Structures are given as C-alpha cells and as structure tokens.
Amino acid sequence: MDYIVRFSALVIMTFLLLFFATDKWVKYNTWLMAGYMLAAGAIFLW
C-alpha cells in the first residue's frame, strides 16, 4: 500500500511539473521546476 501511495504521488508531481512547464511564467523560474523534481524524487525515495 505504501508503494501505491508513493507511485501515485510521483505521478501527480510529474503531471504538475509538465503542467507548470507549459506556463511561460515558470519557464523563467527553473529553480521552481527543479524544486518540483526534487520533491518528486524525495517522495519516491522516502
């Protein structure tokens, strides 16, 4: 069950990253995209 929660969270974070990556405002804030990637990795490895 724990792995299902992790996988679901990772998928949600991935969709959020792809969604915000299409926003012109976020394209100029690469640190925010990096933060989403780090958060997704932290959730997956947690």
C-alpha positions as CSV (number, residue, x, y, z in Angstrom):
1,M,0.0,0.0,0.0
2,D,2.8,2.3,0.8
3,Y,4.3,1.8,-2.7
4,I,1.0,2.7,-4.3
5,V,0.8,5.9,-2.4
6,R,4.4,6.8,-3.4
7,F,3.7,6.0,-7.0
8,S,0.5,8.0,-7.1
9,A,2.3,11.0,-5.5
10,L,5.1,10.7,-8.1
11,V,2.6,10.6,-10.9
12,I,0.8,13.7,-9.5
13,M,4.1,15.6,-9.2
14,T,5.0,14.6,-12.7
15,F,1.7,15.9,-14.1
16,L,2.1,19.1,-12.1
17,L,5.7,19.6,-13.4
18,L,4.5,19.1,-17.0
19,F,1.5,21.4,-16.4
20,F,3.6,24.2,-15.0
21,A,6.4,23.7,-17.5
22,T,4.0,24.9,-20.2
23,D,3.4,28.1,-18.4
24,K,5.6,31.0,-19.7
25,W,6.0,32.4,-16.2
26,V,7.5,29.1,-14.8
27,K,9.9,28.8,-17.8
28,Y,11.8,31.7,-16.4
29,N,11.9,30.2,-12.9
30,T,13.9,27.0,-13.5
31,W,14.6,26.7,-9.7
32,L,10.8,26.2,-9.2
33,M,10.9,23.3,-11.8
34,A,14.0,21.9,-10.1
35,G,12.1,22.1,-6.8
36,Y,9.2,20.0,-8.2
37,M,11.7,17.5,-9.5
38,L,13.5,17.3,-6.1
39,A,10.1,17.0,-4.3
40,A,9.0,14.1,-6.6
41,G,12.4,12.4,-6.1
42,A,12.1,12.8,-2.3
43,I,8.6,11.4,-2.2
44,F,9.6,8.5,-4.4
45,L,12.7,7.7,-2.3
46,W,11.1,8.5,1.1
